[in-house]
Amino acid sequence: DRDLASKGYARTSGGTDAFLINYRMNVHRMLKDLPTGANEYTSYDEKITGTITIEITDPGTRELLWSGSVDTGVYGYSLFSTKTMAIENAVRDTLASLPESR
């Protein structure tokens, strides 16, 4: 809401919707073997990345009016609040290219 408001968009109650916002996040988990010495256990490096896509559509025709996406890494984020902040930053980055309301 904050990012949309900064572009001049406002949430309404009742009436006809001006547009619909659809979003999705695809998450990819990658494990990479790390070399270890002889007779040692294999270790892994884990990296979690994701793509956040936001689409704005016309509610009547379902025509796509705008779309934006950004790739983000959530590597090393173990706390929920840190992951949430990473996602919020990615959404903000995605909406940066959204045109301002007329």
C-alpha positions as CSV (number, residue, x, y, z in Angstrom):
1,D,0.0,0.0,0.0
2,R,2.8,2.4,0.9
3,D,4.6,1.9,-2.4
4,L,1.4,2.3,-4.4
5,A,0.4,5.4,-2.4
6,S,3.8,7.0,-3.2
7,K,2.8,6.7,-6.9
8,G,-0.6,8.3,-6.3
9,Y,-2.7,5.2,-6.1
10,A,-5.3,4.8,-3.2
11,R,-7.2,1.9,-1.9
12,T,-11.0,2.3,-2.2
13,S,-13.8,0.7,-0.4
14,G,-16.9,-0.1,-2.4
15,G,-17.6,0.9,-5.9
16,T,-15.8,-0.4,-9.0
17,D,-12.2,-1.6,-8.9
18,A,-9.9,0.4,-11.1
19,F,-7.5,-2.5,-11.4
20,L,-6.5,-5.9,-9.8
21,I,-3.1,-6.7,-8.5
22,N,-1.8,-10.3,-8.9
23,Y,1.5,-11.4,-7.5
24,R,3.6,-14.5,-7.2
25,M,6.9,-15.5,-5.9
26,N,8.9,-18.5,-7.3
27,V,11.6,-19.7,-4.9
28,H,14.6,-21.8,-6.0
29,R,16.8,-23.6,-3.5
30,M,20.2,-24.5,-4.8
31,L,22.7,-26.8,-3.0
32,K,26.3,-26.9,-4.1
33,D,28.8,-29.5,-3.0
34,L,31.8,-27.9,-1.4
35,P,35.1,-29.8,-1.7
36,T,36.5,-31.2,1.5
37,G,39.6,-33.1,2.4
38,A,40.0,-36.8,2.2
39,N,37.9,-38.9,4.6
40,E,35.7,-35.9,5.6
41,Y,32.0,-35.4,5.3
42,T,30.8,-33.5,2.3
43,S,29.5,-30.0,3.0
44,Y,27.0,-28.0,1.2
45,D,26.5,-24.3,0.4
46,E,22.8,-23.4,0.2
47,K,21.5,-20.4,-1.7
48,I,17.8,-19.5,-1.9
49,T,16.8,-17.2,-4.6
50,G,13.4,-16.0,-5.8
51,T,11.6,-14.1,-8.5
52,I,8.7,-11.8,-7.5
53,T,6.3,-10.9,-10.3
54,I,3.5,-8.3,-9.9
55,E,0.8,-7.9,-12.6
56,I,-1.9,-5.3,-12.8
57,T,-4.9,-6.2,-14.8
58,D,-8.2,-4.7,-15.9
59,P,-10.9,-6.2,-13.7
60,G,-13.5,-6.3,-16.5
61,T,-11.4,-7.6,-19.4
62,R,-8.5,-9.2,-17.5
63,E,-6.2,-7.4,-19.9
64,L,-2.7,-7.0,-18.6
65,L,-2.0,-3.3,-17.9
66,W,1.4,-3.6,-16.4
67,S,3.9,-6.2,-15.3
68,G,7.1,-6.1,-13.4
69,S,9.4,-8.6,-11.8
70,V,12.7,-8.7,-9.9
71,D,15.1,-11.5,-8.9
72,T,16.1,-11.5,-5.3
73,G,18.4,-13.6,-3.1
74,V,17.4,-14.6,0.4
75,Y,20.7,-16.3,1.1
76,G,21.7,-16.5,4.7
77,Y,18.4,-15.0,6.0
78,S,17.3,-17.2,8.9
79,L,15.1,-14.8,10.8
80,F,11.5,-14.3,9.5
81,S,11.8,-10.6,9.9
82,T,14.9,-10.5,7.7
83,K,13.2,-12.6,5.0
84,T,10.2,-10.3,5.2
85,M,12.4,-7.2,4.8
86,A,14.1,-8.8,1.7
87,I,10.7,-9.5,0.2
88,E,9.4,-6.0,0.9
89,N,12.6,-4.5,-0.7
90,A,12.1,-6.7,-3.8
91,V,8.4,-5.6,-4.1
92,R,9.5,-1.9,-3.7
93,D,12.2,-2.5,-6.5
94,T,9.5,-4.1,-8.7
95,L,7.0,-1.3,-8.3
96,A,9.7,1.4,-9.0
97,S,9.0,1.1,-12.7
98,L,5.2,1.4,-12.2
99,P,3.9,4.6,-13.8
100,E,2.4,7.2,-11.5
101,S,-1.4,7.5,-11.3
102,R,-3.0,10.0,-13.6
